[in-house]
Amino acid sequence: MIGDKVTPIRCLEFINGGICVFDPDSIDDRGDLNLNNVAYEIADAVLYSNYFVYGLRVFVINVAGQIAASDVNADGLTLTVADLVLLIRIITGEASPITGKILPVDEPMLLTTERLGNTTEIRSVTSDDIGGVHFVFDLKGAVSIDDVRLSADASNMNLGWAVENNQLRILIHDTESERISAGQNSLVEIVTSGEGSIELVLADAADYNGRPYEVVAKSAEMPSTWTLDQNYPNPFNPTTSISFSLADQADWRLTIYNINGAVV
C-alpha cells in the first residue's frame, strides 16, 4: 500500500456478482467431488456427469466443497466440461493430475443451430477434436421437449439430458476413449412440440485432452435478413469456411475481392 505503486481503490464494485467465503476445512482436494478422500475415481466422474444433466441438486454432501473440488484443470473455473473431460482422462490413465493451468484451444468452436419444423439441429466447426460438450437451453412459452438424440457425427458418444427448472440441459461426452473428430460436425437434434421455442443460453466445450474451447454461437432463430459472417479459420491454410444467412430461399453469388478491389 506504500511506495511507488498506484494507490489502490478501497472499494469493491459488483454487477450481478459477489464474494462467497468458506471455511478452508470444508474444501477438499480437486478431483474428489464426492468428498470421500479418494480423488480421481469413477464415482467422481459419474457424480460430475450428473451435475451437467441435473444441476447443483446432485451435490448433497457439501456444496461449497464439491464445487471447489470440480476445478480439475486448475484454471480457476469450476463446474466446466473441460474439468469433466480431464477427470475422465486421469481416471483412464491417459493424463496425470496437474498442478498448473491448462491453456484453451487456440481456435474457438463455431456453433450454429438450424430449426426445421419441430427439430433443432446443433452443428459445430472446430480445429481440434471434441471430448465433451454441455448445452443449456431456456424453454420459452409452452414448448415441450419430445426427444433429444445424437446426430450421426456424434453417435459414438454418450448422451445425457433432462429438463430442470424450465431449462433443457444436455451433456455429450464419453467415459472411455471416444471423441468427435475435428472439422464440421452435426452434434445433436432436439425435437419439440407445442407453442414456444428454445433459446441457447450456455455452451461449454472441451477437446479430448480437457482443453476448453471458446464457443462462438449463432442464434437458433431463423434469420430475418441476410448476413455475411467472418470466415473461419482466419488466417487459414489452405482452406477456410465462409457462412452466410438468407431470410428467404434465393439464388446467390459470392464474390471475393483482394485488398486492391480486384475480383479474385
Salt bridges, closest charged atoms under 4 A:
GLU94 OE2 - ARG89 NE 3.34
GLU114 OE1 - ARG123 NH1 2.97
GLU121 OE1 - ARG123 NH1 3.30
ASP128 OD2 - ARG211 NH2 2.66
ASP129 OD2 - ARG179 NH1 3.44
ASP147 OD2 - ARG149 NH1 3.69
GLU164 OE2 - ARG57 NH2 2.95
GLU189 OE1 - ARG149 NE 2.80
GLU199 OE1 - LYS140 NZ 3.36
ASP207 OD2 - ARG211 NE 2.73
ASP229 OD2 - LYS218 NZ 2.72
